[in-house]
Amino acid sequence: MWRPTFTLIKKVIIPSLRDNLTFSKILYSTKSRLPKSTVKLTLVSASVGVVIGAGYGGYTHYKINVKKNLTPLESEEFAFLKQLPDYKPQYKVINDSDSSNLHLILFQYRTCPFCCKVRAYLDSRGISYEIVEVDAVLRQAIKWSGYKKVPIVLTKVDEGYQQLLDSSAIISVLETFLKDRSSKLRDVVKFYPATKYTNDDGKQTTDIANKYFIMHNAVVPDERERATEQEEREWRQWADKVLVHTLSPNVYRTTSEALETFKWFEEVGGWKLSFPTWECALMVYGGAMAMWIIAKRLKKRHNITDARQSLYDAANEWTAAVKKRGRFLGGDEPNLADVSVYGVLSSIEGCQAFQDLKANTEIGKWYDDIKNTIQGTTGKVMAVHA
């Protein structure tokens, strides 16, 4: 899940603006000062560029892992909608072999690792779905929801539509449902209550209980199977708590890498099809600079001393575990941990950091194997024209 953009603006952009204002006072106090209008125009342009660029681009890999207050305020089920909200899908993934009987709508940011993880799961299960790209600044596409992060999945159920949230919970809910069609999806989500609590910043946030568990109608009697499921859960959590946090310090490690990353975002996100040229340039260059600054803070927050090495260490830890099981962590076939790790890493596939990762670790073969496996069950991607 991704923290809303206003947090980015409040905690990073506004302090930067204050610094700019302080700097402007210094400029005005020097003997050989620039013309007032020139300085003001420069400051305003830079500030607007950073705000808009970071707003559009910051979604791709920015997520702050806040500490939690362990005392929940309240629990609630996933939201249920009696009517389908207005939405405009950009793409549809259509799989003629889909037997899930699910009608799914995925609200996403294209290069968000958590959204990539959900897509990887849906594709691995051969499920058809619609894709709605959410504007990272205004988020108008999800204004109907009280939940303001992505990914969000809407699925058609009896008498309405069920909202699913949190990438790991989305995967667990759908996997539980697919394993036992005797239960209705609305009954399945009751095993995954959304809990609201206050974090250390005094703000309310939401987490999902049991989100790494696949539910069974009966106790699993086989001890080996229980151990396998536990290992799968632990690695799924590792993908969210360890692997994800190595991404931003790597893809935004230097200004040149940050710029290269945003140019890739522009390409795979189809920005040129949705925005004018000047706005794309603002998003790419302003966003790259903003995320380069943010990445330094994330590096410090997660106690990362060497960005590349942290990524290599995570990859080596993963491949060591895979080697013990065979081709995948799941053995001959990928399990949910394989799919989750692949989804997270696929979000940086077009970045230099990913190329360095494949060159300096043994993760390349596993990655190519699971990518080919998932592509074998993925439906056809079709653009939806207004």
N, C-alpha and C positions, 0 to 999 in steps of 0.2 A: 504494500500500500504506500501511497505517496502523500506526504504532508502537503496541505494546500499552499499555493504560491504566496499568499499573504504573509506566511511565516518567513519565507525567504526575503520578502521585501522589508518586513519589519525588523528582522534581526541582522540583515546584511546590507541591503540597499540604503535604508534610512541612515544607519551609522556612516555609510560611505558618503552620503549627501552632506552630513554634518561635517565630515572631514573636508569635503570640498569647499564648504562655506568658510571653514577656518582657514583653509589655504587661500581662498580669495581675499580674505582680510590681509593676509601677509603680502599678497601681490599688490594690493592697493596701497600698502604702507611703504613700499620701496620707492626710491627716487625715480627710477626709470620704469614706471608702471605702464602696463598696457592700457589702451583705451577701455573704459568701463564696459562699453557695449560689447567689445570683443571678448573680454573675460567672461562676462555674463552669458553670452551666446555659447562659448566653449563649455562652460559648466553645465548649462541647461541641456545642451546637446549630448554631452557625455552621460549625464544623469538619466535622461530619457532613454538613451541607447542601452544603458545597463539594465534599467527597469524592464523595458520591453523585451530585450534580449534574454535576460534571466528568466522572465516570466514565461516566455515561449520555450526556452531551452532547458531551464533548470529542472523540469520534470524528469528528464531522461535518466539521471542517476542520483538525484539528491534525496536523501532520506535520513533524518536525524533519529537515532535510536534513543528516545527519552527513557529515563529511569521511571519505574512504575511505583505508584503508591499501592501497596498490596491490599488495601481495603476497598472493595468495589462499592460504588454508589448505588447501582441498580443493574438488573439484568433484563434483557429483552430479546424476543425472537427476531429473526430477520424480518424486515419490513415486507408487508404484503400489500399489493396494489390491486384494486378491483378493476381499474382500467389501465390500458397501456398508454404511457405518456407519449407525447409527440417526440419523434426522433427521426434522424436522417442518417441511415447507414451509408458509409462510403464504400464498403466492400461486403461481399458475401462469400463464405467458404461453403461450397456445395459438394457433398460426398454422396454419390449414388448408392453406396453400400451402407449408409448410416441406418442403423436399426434401433437407435436409442429412443426414438419418438420424443426427443427433446427439441423445443423451439427456444434457442438461446440468442441473446443479444449481448455482446461484449462491449462495454464502454471502456476505452483504453487511451493511453499515450503510446504511440508506436514503439518507442525504444525504452520504455520503462521495464526494468528486469522482471518485475512482478507480473506485469501484463504479458511479457514474453513467456513467462512460466505458465500462465493460464492457457495461452495459445498453444504452447508445446503439448500440454495435457490434452486439450480438445483435439488437436491433430493426431496425437498418438492413439486416441480412441476412435478416430474416424468419424467425429461428430461434425455435423453441419452447424454453422452459426453466422450471425451477422456481426459486423464490426462498425462501431461508431467512434470516430476519432474525436477526442475531447480537447477543446481549446484550453491550454494550460493557464491562461490568464483569466478569462471570464467564466470558463467552465459552464457555459450555457447548456451544453448537452446533458448535464446531470443536475440541472437546477430543480428538477422534480424530486430529487432524492435529498433526504436529510443527511446523508452520508456524502461528504465532499472529497473523497479520495478515489483513486482508481487502483486496480480494476474493480468494476461492478458488473455483475452478470444478472440479467433479467431472464427468467425462464417461465414459459407459459404453464400454468397449472389450472386445476379446476376452479372456475369462478374468478380467475384473475391472473396475476403475475407475481412471482416470488422473486424478491431481491436477494442476491447472494453477494457477500463481500469478503474481503481479505483473500489473497491469492491461494494461500494454503488451505483455508477453510472451503473455498470454492471447489478446489480439487477433491478434498475429502468428502464433501457433501455429494458431489456428482459421482465419485467412485463408489461410495456406499450405496447410492441409489441404483447404479448400474449393476452392482453385484447382487442386489436383491430387489427385483421389480415388484415384489409383493407389497412393498411399502410405498406409500405416496411420498413425493418429494417434500411436501409440507410437513409430513411427520418426521422425515429424516432430519430436517434442519433443527428440530427441537433438541437434538443431541448436541448441537453446537450453539449454545446461547451466547449472544453478544453482551459483553459486560462493559459497562461504562465505569471509569475510575478517574481519579485526579492524579496527574503526573506531578513531578517535582517542580514544574513551572506553574502549578496551580491551575492548569487547564484540563478540561475533560477530554478524554480520548477513549477509544474503544478497542477492545481485543476480543478474540473469539476463543472460548473454552473448547478443549478437545480438538483443536484444529488440525493436529497431525495424526489423528486417529481415524481409521476406517472401522466403522461399527459393524458388529455381527449380531445376528438374532440369538445366537447361542454362544456359550463359552468355547473358546478354541482349545480343544483337549491336547493337541499336539504341542509338546514343549519346543520342538525345533521350529515349528511354524510361528509360535509366539516370539521366539528369539529373532526370527527373520523380520517379523513385523516391527519389533522394537528397533532393530538396526535401521530399517527403512525410515521410521519416524525420526530417529536421531540425526540421520543425514539430511532429511528434509529440513529439520530445524537448523542444522549447520549451514545449509544453503542460504537461509534467511538471516542468520545471526553472524556468520563469519564471512562467507564468500562474497555476499553482496557488498559488504563494507570495504572490500579491497578494490572495488571497481572505480569509484570516483577519483581517489588519489592517483590512479593509473591513467585513466583516459583523459584526465585534465592535469597531468603531472607537470607539463610545461605549456607555455603559451602556444607553441606550434602544435603540440598534440591536442590541446583543447580546440584549436581552430580546425584541425583535421577532423576531430570527432564531430564537431557541429556541422561541418560540410557533409559528413556522412549522414547525420541526422536529417539534414535538408534533403538529401537524395532519397533515403528510404522512407522518410515521412511525407514525401510529395509536397513539400512546402511551396515549390514553384507553381504548383497547380492550384494552390489555394490562396496565395498571397502575392502582392505585387513585388517587383524586383527590389525596390528600395527597402521594403519591409523584411524581405528574406535576408538582405545584407545586414540589416539592423539586428535581426535575430541571431544570425550566425556570429557576427563579430562582437556584438554586445554580450550575447549569451556566453560565448567562449571566454571572454575576459572575466565575467562574473563567476562562472563556474571554476575557473582557474583559482580565483581567490577562495571560493567556498571549499574547494578540494583540500586546500591547505588546512583549513579549520577541521575538516572531517578526518584528515590524516592525524592531526593532534588528538582529536576526540577519541579515536579508536586505537591510540598508542601505536601508530605505524611509523617506524623509523625509515624504512626503505620500501617505497611503494611497489616497485617491481618485485622485490624479493617476497613481499607479503602475498602477492598474487601467485608467484611461483610456489611458495610454501603451501598455499591452499590447494593448488593443483596437485602437488606431490602428495599431500595428505589424502586427497580424493583418489588418485590413481593407485596408491598403495592399497587402499581399501578395495578397489575394484579388482585388482590382481588376485586377491584372495578368493574372489567369487567367480572369476572367469571373464567373459567378454564384457559383461555389465555387472553392476552391483547386484542386480537381480538374477545374475547367472547368464543363461543363454538369451533371455529377453530382458529388456529394461524394466525396472520397477519405478515407483513414483519418485524415489530419490534420484534415479538417473534422469528422469524427465525434468525434475526441478532444477538440478544442477545444469543440465543442458539449457533450459529456458533462461536461467540467469546469465550464463555465459554468452548465449546467442545475442544478448542485448549489446555486446561490444564487438561483435564479429567483424565489423568494418573498421575497427580502430587499430592503431599501431600496437597498442598494448596486447591485443589478442594475437597478433602475428608473432610478437616477442614471446608470448606465452607458449605457443605451439613450438617455437624454435628452441626454447630453453627447458621444456618439460616433456614428459611422455604423454600428455593429455590428448594430443592430436588424434591418435588412432581411435581412442574411445569416442572423442567428439564426432569424428567423421562417421563412425559406425552408427552412433545413435541418431545423428542427423539423417543419414540415409534410411535408417529404420523408420523414423517418424515421417519422412517424406513419402515413404511407401504407403502410408495410411492417410495422408493429408488429402482433403478434397480440392477441387478446383477453386482458385481465387478469382472472383469476378467483380469488376467495378460496378457500382450502382450509380447510374446516371439520373440526375434530377429531372 
